[in-house]
Amino acid sequence: MLFAEHVYKFMYSALQEAEKALNEDEVPVGAIVVYNNKIIGRGYNQTERLKDSTAHAEMLALTAASNNLGNKFLTECDLYVTVEPCIMCTGAILLSRIKNLYFAAFEPKFGACGSLYNLVDNSFYNHKVNVYSGIYSDESKKLLASYFKRKRTTNFYYPL
């Protein structure tokens, strides 16, 4: 086992959020925020449902966690997300001061935590996020592949 058992447990919860997105015909990305070993924020992509390009899983989970704690800073919190965060979400992660970021699959087209960009590994910021990747990567990729296969077979083009 590469990570502690609780890491897999929490990433599994993020995958369950991604499945909600898949069931609602959204790009299947899920996220949770954990504080003191308890989930305090959940989110899954809802950009289509809410007609809001900022309604990413990470943004919704971070907002829920901040509301839960009554604080914009989440300095003792961990974020688990099924796909590498984009530039927007990485900015929110930095601004909310997440302690640890765990993500499943890399995102080569929009990823901002190691793939296309690596915004979290920058000495210009006053906050350092610890980043861990690869937890349930295959499961996350299967959800994404299922979604895009379905989109292709219905003659619907959705650029990732």
Secondary structure, DSSP 4 states (H G I P E B T S, - for coil): --S-HHHHHHHHHHHHHHHHHHHTTS---EEEEEETTEEEEEEE--HHHHT-TT--HHHHHHHHHHHHHT-S--TTEEEEEEE---HHHHHHHHHHT-SEEEEEE--TTT-TBTTS-BTTS-TTSS---EEEE-TTHHHHHHHHHHHHHHHHHTT-----
